Amino acid sequence: MNVEPVPSDDEIPDPKDVVFYEVALSKDDAFLVTGNLKHFPRKPIVVTPAEMMKILDNLNKQL
């Protein structure tokens, strides 16, 4: 699957991380899972691994 990154005006301290953030922005219901939250804007799509596990657990409970 090809993905077109969505350009963002958000400030990303490390230019090498921009592509990951822009790809996450390009898809509905996408998440960027990282242990380095300080490298990305704090938005609902940017989560820690522990937060992602909670999200998945909640989805599993809904099924």
C-alpha positions in Angstrom: 0.0 0.0 0.0 1.3 3.4 -0.9 0.8 6.2 1.5 1.0 9.9 0.7 2.3 11.8 3.8 0.3 14.7 4.9 2.5 17.8 5.3 2.3 19.3 8.8 3.2 22.7 10.2 3.8 21.1 13.6 7.3 21.5 14.9 9.3 18.3 15.0 12.7 18.6 16.7 14.4 15.8 14.7 13.9 16.2 10.9 14.3 12.5 10.5 11.1 11.9 12.5 8.9 14.1 10.3 8.1 11.4 7.8 6.7 9.1 10.5 4.5 11.8 11.9 3.2 12.8 8.5 2.4 9.2 7.5 0.5 8.8 10.8 -1.5 11.9 10.0 -2.4 10.6 6.5 -4.6 7.8 7.7 -7.8 7.8 9.7 -7.5 5.9 13.0 -3.7 5.7 12.7 -1.3 5.9 15.6 2.3 6.8 15.9 3.7 4.6 18.7 6.9 5.9 20.2 8.8 5.9 23.4 10.0 9.4 22.6 7.0 11.6 23.1 9.2 14.7 23.4 10.1 14.3 19.7 6.5 14.8 18.5 3.6 17.1 19.2 1.3 15.7 21.9 -1.7 14.8 19.9 -4.1 11.9 20.2 -2.4 10.0 17.5 1.0 10.0 19.2 1.0 7.4 21.9 3.4 5.4 24.0 3.5 1.6 23.7 1.7 1.3 27.0 -1.1 3.7 25.8 -1.4 1.7 22.6 -1.8 -1.5 24.6 -4.7 0.2 26.5 -6.3 1.3 23.2 -6.1 -2.3 21.8 -7.4 -3.7 25.1 -10.4 -1.4 25.0 -11.1 -2.3 21.3 -10.8 -6.0 22.2 -13.4 -5.5 25.0 -15.8 -3.9 22.6 -15.8 -6.9 20.3 
